[in-house]
Amino acid sequence: MTPNDPGNLSTLAWPLVALLGLLALVLPRLLLNRLQREKQQFRAFFDHATVGMARSTIDRHWVEVNPALCRMLGYSEDFLTHCDWITLTHPDDRELNIQLFNSVLAGERDGFNLEKRFLRPDGSIVFVSLAARAIRLDNGQVDYFTVVIEDITQRQLAERQFANQVSRSLALIELPQQAEGLDEREFMQQALERAESLTGSQFALLHIVAAEDQPIELQICSRKTPETLGNDRSAPWHEVAHSASALRLNNISNEAMPLLHRLISVPVCEDRQVRMIFSVGNSREDYDNYDVETVQLLANETWRIVRRQRADRALRLAMQVVNASPVVCFRWAASNGWPVVFVSENVSQWGYTPEQLQSGQPDFASIVHPDDLVRVGDEVMRHTAAGATGYEQEYRLITADNRVIWVVDRTKVTRDAHGLPVFYDGVLTDITERKEQQLLIADNLARQQQLNKRLEDANNQLLQSEKMASIGQLAAGIAHELNNPIGFVHSNLGTLTGYLNDLMTILDAYADAAAHQGENCPNLRSIEQLREERDFDFVRDDIFKLLAESKDGLGRVRKIVQDLKTFARVGEQEWQEADLHQGLDSTLNIVWNELKYKCQVVKEYSELPPVFCLISQLNQVFMNLLVNAGHAIEQKGTITIRTRRLDDDKVCIEIADTGKGIPPENLRRIFEPFFTTKPVGQGTGLGLSVSYNIVQRHQGQLSVDSEPGRGTTFRITLPIHPDTSAAQERKQ
């Protein structure tokens, strides 16, 4: 058979028919089982879904809700399936929700997505993301809606908080900018209205607290705030002024203030005292901590800006006063070179601009006078190291046109928390005119003191000259009176020597004559006995020795008189060449009575040329130093006189003693007039002062080395040929 054979077709048809019949019996059962499994799977998904799911009728009723939606909204399944879901929607979201719902019913769309709020039984709000899709009949009419609802409360709150933080940050950033173009009152009102907006409040108030014991006063309020509200003395913000802590109230029932329902009131403190109170109130929702924080931040920033503006106004006024005065204000940084951080504009009176000094062109150290710079720096470092909070200095500055001016600098030291200096704030006052007057007065005073010193020296010198003149006159008188008796005594001693020689010759002749007579001279024995008794031979030899000693004594007396005249040199007050060794020896003879009992004098003379000098005055210096050396030796000691030539035109005389020495505290004062360590009545304190002036007049130097307990050395250095014209000028 072929496939196209009719017999063959009938044979093949019956299995196909049987198969179709079998499928007709089995397929419905298979489809029903599949539908049941899918329904069970959907129910499991519906009941255990983490998002809310529901079916809604076209009359806005849920006919089926899952447990997740019940938990999300806080209602039971029975309650949700018997209420209109629009009543659970936040009033502010209902209109938009109904518009979208009706547009689906009108065939304009098949579904919609919406973020909305539901109200829970406790009054709290749930933010949700809702997706609704319409299930239509064959005729296109909506049969029901499938709804999927996701709780986005946390996300929405986070987004809302972030948006609020952004808005708050922008407000805090914009406040300083807004303050630039507004006066203080307008700026405060602007700040209040920003706080009012950020917290959703219906009013905002700003009170100022003048003092702790003074009532608070309404400074400004927002444009929506009734002014009578801010002046109410029973309002809660008065409590904030006393407690100095923020206040948040969400349920106010005060019959005295029926307009007040919710309130945030925060204090702004300065130096631990409330200065300002910032209040907002009557928001639609309860205030939370974030709202309190927002109001506190805005209040603090407002007060900071207001205080800065007031300080700026005061500073501008102060700078106007400063710039109109001669006082220049500086701020230096506590670093190398004292860089200028600030300087008042009136520094232009010195030829500089603030910009120049602040840029270091020139730096401040460069305009301080070079002769004062080290001193000023040392004083600053000393005051700083001592922890001083301020100090005062006087120094010179160099202006841009090279003038030198004097300033008094009164500086305050600003330190950090560790006590280290940060800034030096100085006020510089030009005292040039006063300083010039002071310098002129000081110069005149110095001249007067110099004249007084010269007068005092001249007076002391006059006293010493009168003293020396008296000594000279006395010496001349004594010499005159002594010379005559010394002369005739010396002459008589010579005559007496001749007489004695003659007598001895006669006696010898008598002795020879008696010896020749022998026994014929009966008295010879008695004469010889008398010679023996009177020790004639000894007397004969000794009498001439006595005469020689007497002549030597008279010679010594004559030498002392001559030394006295040489020491005094009455009438010799002219410059002339003199032998210093002779002056030392004659002076030593005069004062020998002061020294001989306790001092050994050692002379170490070198060869010296004649020195052009006033020898009588130098003798006075030698006498003062020798007497002082003798007084310094209490028991026994040595005085050494040394002389030497230093160079071609100088000589040196040293008078050293082994006495008790001079204490260091007295060493620098020994040449002062009237300074003495001797008991009252034993010294005038003029000896060394006069000696010093005499050596100075000779253009020399008088110095001293002393060690307590070891002795003292005075050293006189003199030029051999001094400039007598300068010496005469010094004398005048």
C-alpha positions in Angstrom: 0.0 0.0 0.0 1.0 3.5 -0.6 0.6 6.3 1.8 -2.0 7.9 -0.3 -4.1 4.8 -0.2 -7.5 5.5 1.4 -7.4 2.2 3.2 -4.2 3.1 4.8 -5.6 6.5 6.1 -8.4 4.9 8.0 -6.1 2.4 9.5 -3.9 5.3 10.9 -6.8 7.6 12.2 -8.1 5.5 15.0 -4.9 5.7 17.2 -5.0 9.5 16.7 -8.5 9.6 17.8 -7.8 7.5 20.8 -4.9 9.8 21.7 -7.1 12.8 21.5 -9.7 11.3 23.7 -7.2 10.4 26.2 -5.8 13.9 26.3 -9.4 15.2 26.7 -9.7 13.2 29.8 -6.3 13.9 31.3 -5.5 17.5 30.4 -8.2 19.3 32.5 -7.0 17.4 35.6 -3.4 18.4 34.8 -4.4 22.0 34.4 -6.4 22.1 37.6 -3.5 20.7 39.6 -1.2 23.2 38.1 -3.5 26.1 38.9 -3.8 24.8 42.5 0.0 24.6 42.9 0.4 28.1 41.5 -2.4 29.4 43.8 -0.7 27.8 46.7 2.7 29.4 45.7 1.1 32.8 45.3 -0.6 32.6 48.7 2.6 31.6 50.3 4.4 34.5 48.6 1.5 36.8 49.5 1.3 35.8 53.1 5.1 35.7 53.7 6.2 38.7 51.7 8.3 41.3 53.5 6.4 44.1 51.7 2.7 45.0 52.0 0.4 43.5 49.3 -3.3 44.0 48.8 -6.2 43.9 46.3 -8.4 47.0 46.1 -11.8 47.5 44.6 -12.7 50.4 42.5 -14.6 51.9 45.5 -11.3 52.2 47.4 -11.7 49.2 49.7 -9.1 46.6 50.2 -10.7 43.1 49.8 -7.5 41.3 50.7 -4.3 42.4 52.6 -1.3 40.4 53.6 0.2 40.2 57.2 3.1 42.4 56.2 0.7 45.3 55.4 -1.1 44.8 58.7 2.2 45.0 60.6 3.3 48.0 58.6 0.2 50.0 59.2 -0.6 48.7 62.7 -4.1 47.6 62.0 -5.8 44.2 61.9 -6.8 42.4 58.6 -10.5 42.7 59.5 -10.1 46.5 60.1 -8.2 47.1 56.8 -10.7 45.1 54.7 -13.7 47.0 56.1 -12.4 50.6 55.7 -11.8 53.1 52.9 -8.0 53.2 52.6 -8.2 56.9 51.7 -9.2 57.6 55.3 -5.9 56.1 56.5 -3.9 58.4 54.1 -2.2 61.5 55.5 -4.5 64.5 54.7 -1.7 66.2 52.8 -1.4 63.2 50.4 -5.0 62.4 49.8 -5.7 64.7 46.9 -2.8 63.4 44.7 -3.6 59.8 45.6 -7.3 60.2 44.4 -6.2 62.0 41.2 -3.9 59.1 40.2 -6.6 56.5 41.2 -9.3 58.2 39.1 -7.0 58.6 36.1 -6.6 54.8 36.0 -10.4 54.3 36.3 -10.8 56.7 33.4 -8.5 54.6 31.2 -5.7 57.2 31.1 -3.2 54.7 32.6 -3.0 51.2 33.8 -1.4 52.0 37.1 0.6 54.4 39.1 3.5 54.7 41.6 3.3 57.0 44.6 5.2 57.9 47.7 2.7 58.8 50.4 2.0 58.7 54.2 -0.3 56.5 56.2 -1.5 57.3 59.6 -1.1 54.6 62.3 -3.5 54.1 65.2 -1.1 55.9 67.6 -1.0 58.9 65.3 2.5 58.2 64.0 3.2 58.4 60.3 4.5 55.6 57.9 6.1 56.7 54.7 5.5 54.2 51.9 6.3 53.6 48.3 3.1 52.4 46.6 2.8 50.6 43.2 -0.8 50.0 42.0 -1.8 48.1 38.8 -5.3 47.7 37.3 -6.7 44.3 36.4 -9.2 44.9 33.6 -12.2 42.9 32.2 -12.6 42.0 28.6 -14.6 45.2 28.1 -11.7 47.3 29.4 -13.3 48.1 32.7 -11.2 47.9 35.9 -12.0 44.7 37.8 -9.7 45.4 40.7 -6.2 46.8 41.7 -3.2 44.9 42.8 -1.2 47.0 45.2 2.4 46.5 46.5 3.4 48.8 49.4 7.0 49.2 50.8 7.8 50.9 54.1 10.3 53.7 53.3 9.9 55.5 56.6 13.6 55.1 57.6 14.8 56.1 54.2 12.4 59.0 54.0 13.4 60.2 57.5 17.1 59.9 56.6 16.5 61.8 53.3 14.4 64.3 55.2 17.0 64.7 57.9 19.7 65.0 55.2 17.7 67.6 53.4 17.1 69.4 56.7 20.9 69.3 57.5 21.6 70.6 54.0 19.1 73.4 54.6 20.5 74.1 58.0 24.1 74.1 56.8 23.1 76.5 53.9 21.4 78.7 56.4 24.4 78.8 58.7 26.7 79.5 55.7 24.4 82.3 54.4 23.9 84.1 57.7 27.4 85.8 57.6 26.8 86.8 54.0 23.3 88.2 54.7 24.7 90.1 57.7 27.0 92.1 55.4 24.1 93.9 53.7 21.7 94.2 56.6 21.8 96.3 59.8 21.7 94.5 63.1 17.9 94.6 63.5 17.2 93.4 60.0 19.8 90.6 60.3 18.2 89.4 63.6 14.8 89.2 61.9 16.3 87.3 59.0 17.8 84.8 61.3 14.6 84.3 63.2 12.7 83.7 60.0 15.2 81.1 58.9 14.8 79.3 62.2 11.1 79.6 61.8 11.2 78.0 58.3 13.6 75.2 59.2 11.5 74.0 62.2 8.1 74.6 60.5 7.2 77.1 63.2 4.5 79.8 63.2 6.5 82.4 65.2 10.0 83.3 66.3 11.3 85.6 69.0 14.7 87.0 70.1 15.1 88.4 73.6 18.2 90.2 75.0 19.4 89.8 78.6 21.2 93.0 79.6 22.3 91.8 83.0 21.8 88.8 85.3 19.5 90.7 87.6 17.7 92.6 84.8 14.5 91.5 83.1 14.8 90.2 79.6 13.6 92.5 76.8 12.1 91.6 73.4 14.6 92.7 70.8 13.0 91.5 67.5 10.4 89.0 66.3 9.5 87.5 62.9 7.0 89.2 60.7 4.4 86.4 61.5 4.8 86.8 65.3 2.3 88.9 67.3 4.4 91.4 69.2 2.2 90.9 72.3 3.4 87.3 72.5 7.0 88.4 73.1 6.2 90.9 75.8 4.3 88.4 78.0 6.1 88.4 81.4 4.7 84.9 82.2 6.1 83.2 79.1 8.2 80.1 79.5 11.4 81.7 78.0 11.8 83.7 81.3 12.6 80.4 82.9 15.4 79.9 80.3 17.0 83.2 81.4 17.4 81.8 84.9 18.2 78.2 84.1 20.5 78.9 81.2 19.4 75.6 79.6 17.3 74.9 76.5 13.5 74.3 76.8 11.3 72.1 74.6 7.5 71.9 75.1 5.1 70.0 72.8 1.9 70.1 74.8 1.3 73.6 76.2 -2.0 74.2 77.9 -1.6 77.7 79.3 -4.8 79.7 79.7 -2.8 82.9 80.0 -1.2 82.2 76.6 -3.8 80.5 74.5 -1.8 81.2 71.3 1.1 79.1 72.5 1.0 75.3 71.7 4.5 74.2 71.1 7.8 75.9 72.0 11.6 75.7 71.7 13.5 78.3 73.6 17.4 78.2 73.8 19.8 80.5 75.6 23.1 81.9 74.2 25.7 82.2 77.0 28.8 84.3 77.2 31.2 84.3 80.1 28.7 82.0 81.9 25.9 84.5 81.6 22.8 84.3 79.4 23.0 87.1 76.8 20.3 86.2 74.3 17.2 83.9 74.2 16.1 82.5 70.8 12.6 81.0 70.6 10.3 79.4 68.0 6.9 77.9 68.4 3.7 76.4 67.2 5.0 73.9 64.6 2.4 71.5 63.1 4.3 68.5 64.4 6.0 67.9 67.7 9.5 69.3 68.1 12.4 66.8 68.4 16.0 67.1 69.5 17.1 67.9 66.0 14.8 71.0 66.0 16.4 72.1 69.3 19.8 71.6 67.9 18.9 73.6 64.8 17.6 76.5 66.8 20.6 76.4 69.1 23.1 76.5 66.2 21.2 79.4 64.5 21.1 81.3 67.8 24.8 80.8 68.5 25.7 81.9 65.0 23.4 84.9 65.2 24.9 86.0 68.4 28.5 85.4 67.1 27.8 87.6 64.1 26.0 90.3 66.1 28.8 90.4 68.6 31.4 90.5 65.8 29.5 93.3 64.1 29.4 95.2 67.3 33.1 94.6 67.8 33.8 95.7 64.2 31.8 98.9 64.7 33.6 99.5 68.0 36.9 98.7 66.3 36.2 101.0 63.4 35.3 103.8 65.8 38.5 103.1 67.8 40.6 103.0 64.6 39.1 106.3 63.6 40.2 107.7 66.9 43.6 106.0 66.7 44.2 107.1 63.1 43.3 110.7 64.1 45.9 110.5 66.9 49.7 110.3 66.9 49.5 106.8 68.6 50.4 103.9 66.2 49.1 100.5 67.0 51.0 97.3 66.1 50.6 93.6 66.4 53.8 91.5 66.0 53.9 87.7 65.7 56.1 86.0 68.3 58.6 84.6 65.7 61.9 85.6 64.0 62.0 89.1 62.7 58.8 90.1 64.6 56.6 90.0 61.5 53.9 92.7 61.6 50.4 91.1 61.6 48.5 94.5 62.0 49.4 98.1 62.0 47.1 101.1 62.2 46.8 103.3 59.1 48.3 106.4 60.8 51.7 104.7 60.5 51.8 106.8 57.3 53.0 109.7 59.5 56.3 107.8 59.5 56.3 107.4 55.7 55.2 103.7 55.7 51.9 102.0 54.7 50.3 99.1 56.6 50.6 97.0 53.4 54.4 97.6 53.3 55.0 96.6 56.9 52.7 93.6 56.9 54.5 92.3 53.8 57.8 92.8 55.5 59.0 95.5 53.1 60.7 96.6 55.3 60.4 94.3 58.3 60.0 96.0 61.7 63.5 95.1 62.9 64.9 97.1 60.0 63.2 100.3 61.1 64.5 100.1 64.7 67.7 102.2 65.1 70.7 99.8 64.9 72.1 101.2 68.1 68.9 100.2 70.0 68.1 96.9 68.2 70.1 94.6 70.4 68.9 96.2 73.6 65.3 96.2 72.5 65.6 92.5 71.5 67.3 91.6 74.8 64.6 93.4 76.8 61.8 91.7 74.9 63.3 88.3 75.5 64.0 89.0 79.2 60.4 90.2 79.8 59.0 87.3 77.9 61.1 84.7 79.7 60.0 86.3 83.0 56.4 85.7 82.1 55.5 89.4 82.0 52.0 90.2 80.6 53.3 93.6 79.5 56.2 95.9 79.4 57.3 99.4 78.3 60.3 100.4 76.3 61.8 103.6 74.8 63.9 103.3 71.6 64.5 105.0 68.3 62.9 104.3 64.9 64.0 105.3 61.4 61.3 106.8 59.2 61.0 106.3 55.5 62.7 109.6 54.9 65.6 108.6 57.2 64.5 110.8 60.2 65.2 109.4 63.6 62.3 109.6 66.1 62.0 108.4 69.7 59.0 106.3 70.6 57.7 104.8 73.8 56.4 101.3 73.2 53.7 99.9 75.7 53.3 96.3 74.8 50.9 93.5 76.0 52.0 89.9 75.5 49.3 87.5 74.3 50.1 83.9 75.2 48.6 80.5 74.3 47.2 77.9 76.7 50.8 76.7 77.5 52.0 80.2 78.4 54.0 80.6 75.2 53.9 84.0 73.5 51.8 84.3 70.4 51.5 88.0 69.7 53.0 91.3 71.0 50.4 94.0 70.9 52.1 97.4 71.1 51.0 101.0 71.2 53.8 103.3 70.0 53.8 107.0 70.9 56.1 109.5 69.3 58.1 111.2 72.1 60.8 112.8 70.0 60.1 116.3 71.2 59.9 115.2 74.8 63.0 113.1 74.4 64.9 116.0 72.8 64.0 118.1 75.8 65.1 115.4 78.2 68.3 114.9 76.3 68.9 118.7 76.3 68.2 118.8 80.1 70.4 115.8 80.6 73.2 117.4 78.6 72.9 120.6 80.6 72.8 118.6 83.8 75.9 116.6 82.7 77.6 119.9 81.9 76.6 121.3 85.3 77.8 118.1 87.0 81.0 118.4 85.1 81.4 122.0 86.2 80.5 121.1 89.7 83.0 118.3 89.6 85.7 120.6 88.3 84.7 123.1 91.0 84.8 120.4 93.6 88.2 119.2 92.3 89.5 122.7 92.2 88.2 123.3 95.8 89.8 120.1 97.0 93.0 121.0 95.1 92.8 124.4 96.7 92.4 122.9 100.1 95.4 120.7 99.5 97.3 123.5 98.0 96.5 125.7 101.0 97.5 122.8 103.2 100.8 122.4 101.2 101.3 126.1 101.2 100.8 126.1 105.0 103.2 123.2 105.3 105.6 125.0 103.0 105.4 128.3 105.0 105.8 126.3 108.2 108.7 124.5 106.7 110.3 127.7 105.5 109.8 129.3 109.0 111.2 126.2 110.7 114.0 126.1 108.3 114.8 129.7 108.8 114.6 129.4 112.6 116.6 126.2 112.7 119.2 127.3 110.2 120.5 130.1 112.5 121.0 128.0 115.7 122.2 125.0 113.6 124.7 127.4 112.0 126.1 128.8 115.2 125.9 125.5 117.0 127.8 123.9 114.1 130.3 126.8 114.2 130.6 126.6 117.9 131.2 122.9 117.7 134.0 123.6 115.3 135.5 126.3 117.6 135.0 124.0 120.5 137.0 121.3 118.7 139.8 123.8 118.2 139.7 124.8 121.8 139.8 121.3 123.0 142.7 120.5 120.7 144.5 123.5 122.3 143.6 122.4 125.8 144.8 118.9 125.1 148.1 120.4 123.8 148.5 122.5 127.0 147.6 119.5 129.1 150.2 117.4 127.3 152.8 120.1 127.8 152.0 120.2 131.5 152.2 116.4 131.7 155.6 116.5 129.9 156.9 119.2 132.3 155.8 117.3 135.4 157.4 114.2 134.1 160.8 116.0 133.6 160.7 117.4 137.2 160.5 113.9 138.6 160.8 113.9 142.4 161.0 117.7 142.4 157.3 117.8 141.7 155.5 116.8 144.9 151.9 117.0 143.3 152.7 114.7 140.4 151.3 111.7 142.2 148.0 113.3 143.0 147.7 114.6 139.4 148.2 111.1 138.1 145.7 109.7 140.6 143.1 112.3 139.5 143.7 111.4 135.8 143.0 107.8 136.6 139.9 108.5 138.6 138.5 110.7 135.9 139.5 108.3 133.1 141.2 111.1 131.3 142.5 108.9 128.5 139.0 107.7 127.7 137.5 111.2 128.0 140.2 112.5 125.7 139.4 110.0 123.0 135.6 110.0 123.5 135.1 113.8 123.6 136.2 114.1 120.0 133.8 111.3 119.0 131.0 113.1 120.7 131.8 116.2 118.8 131.8 114.2 115.5 128.5 112.7 116.4 127.0 116.1 117.2 128.2 117.4 113.9 126.6 114.4 112.1 123.3 115.0 114.0 123.3 118.6 113.0 123.9 117.5 109.4 120.9 115.2 109.6 118.8 117.9 111.0 119.9 120.2 108.2 119.0 117.4 105.7 115.5 117.0 107.2 114.9 120.7 106.9 116.2 120.7 103.4 113.9 117.7 102.5 111.0 119.5 104.1 111.7 122.5 101.9 112.1 120.3 98.9 108.8 118.5 99.6 106.8 121.7 100.0 108.6 123.7 97.2 106.9 126.9 98.3 106.4 129.1 95.3 107.2 126.3 92.8 103.8 125.7 91.0 105.2 125.9 87.5 105.8 122.9 85.2 109.5 121.9 85.2 111.7 118.8 84.8 112.2 117.0 88.1 113.8 113.9 89.5 111.1 111.6 90.7 113.5 109.6 92.9 114.5 112.7 94.7 110.8 113.5 95.2 110.1 110.0 96.5 113.1 110.1 98.9 112.2 113.6 100.3 108.6 112.5 100.8 109.7 109.3 102.5 111.9 111.3 104.9 108.8 113.5 105.8 106.5 110.6 106.5 109.2 108.3 108.0 107.8 108.9 111.5 104.5 107.2 110.4 106.4 104.2 109.0 109.5 103.5 110.9 108.0 101.6 113.8 106.2 98.9 111.8 107.3 99.1 108.2 110.3 98.0 106.3 110.7 100.1 103.2 112.3 98.5 100.1 113.4 100.6 97.2 113.6 99.0 93.8 114.6 102.0 91.7 115.3 101.8 88.0 117.0 104.5 86.0 114.4 107.2 85.2 114.8 110.3 83.1 113.7 113.7 84.4 109.9 114.1 84.1 108.2 117.3 83.1 105.7 117.8 86.0 104.5 119.7 89.0 106.8 118.0 91.4 105.2 119.4 94.5 101.8 117.9 93.5 103.4 114.5 92.7 105.1 114.6 96.1 101.6 115.1 97.6 100.5 111.9 95.7 103.5 110.0 97.0 102.8 111.1 100.5 99.1 110.1 100.4 100.0 106.6 99.0 102.8 106.0 101.5 100.7 107.1 104.5 97.8 104.9 103.3 100.2 102.0 102.9 101.4 102.5 106.4 97.9 102.6 107.8 97.1 99.4 105.9 99.8 97.5 107.8 98.5 96.8 111.3 101.5 95.0 112.9 104.6 94.5 110.8 105.0 94.7 107.1 106.8 95.8 104.0 106.4 98.8 101.7 108.0 98.3 98.3 108.7 101.4 96.1 109.4 100.3 92.4 110.1 102.6 89.5 110.7 101.6 85.8 110.5 103.1 82.4 107.6 101.6 80.3 108.5 102.9 76.9 110.0 105.9 75.2 107.6 108.4 76.8 106.2 106.8 80.0 107.4 105.9 83.5 105.8 103.8 86.2 105.9 104.2 89.9 104.4 101.4 92.1 103.9 101.6 95.9 103.0 98.1 97.2 102.2 97.1 100.8 101.6 93.8 102.5 98.7 95.2 104.5 95.1 94.0 105.0 94.0 94.9 101.4 90.8 96.5 100.1 87.5 94.6 100.0 86.0 94.3 96.5 82.9 96.3 97.3 85.1 99.3 98.3 87.6 98.9 95.5 85.5 100.7 92.9 84.8 103.6 95.3 88.2 104.5 96.7 88.7 107.4 94.3 85.4 109.0 95.2 85.6 112.3 97.1 85.0 111.9 100.8 84.8 108.1 100.7 86.8 106.6 103.5 86.8 103.4 105.6 88.7 105.1 108.4 87.0 105.9 111.7 85.5 109.4 112.1 88.2 112.0 112.7 91.0 109.9 111.2 90.4 110.6 107.5 88.6 113.0 105.2 88.3 110.8 102.2 90.1 113.3 99.9 93.6 111.9 99.7 93.0 109.3 96.9 90.5 111.5 95.1 93.0 114.4 95.0 95.8 112.0 94.0 93.7 110.7 91.2 92.9 114.2 89.9 96.6 115.2 90.1 97.6 112.1 88.1 94.8 112.8 85.6 96.1 116.4 85.3 99.5 115.0 84.4 97.7 112.9 81.7 98.6 109.8 83.5 96.8 106.9 85.1 96.4 105.8 88.7 95.2 102.2 89.2 95.0 99.8 92.0 95.3 96.0 92.5 94.3 94.6 95.9 93.6 91.2 97.5 92.1 91.2 101.0 94.7 89.8 103.5 97.5 89.9 100.9 98.1 93.6 100.3 97.6 96.5 97.8 99.6 97.9 94.9 99.0 101.4 93.6 100.4 102.0 90.2 101.1 105.5 88.8 101.8 105.8 85.0 103.1 109.2 83.9 104.1 110.6 80.5 107.7 112.0 80.4 106.6 114.9 78.3 102.9 115.6 78.8 100.9 118.1 76.8 101.0 121.1 79.2 98.4 123.0 77.2 95.9 120.2 77.8 96.9 120.1 81.5 96.3 123.8 81.8 92.9 123.4 80.2 92.1 120.5 82.6 93.2 122.8 85.5 90.7 125.5 84.3 
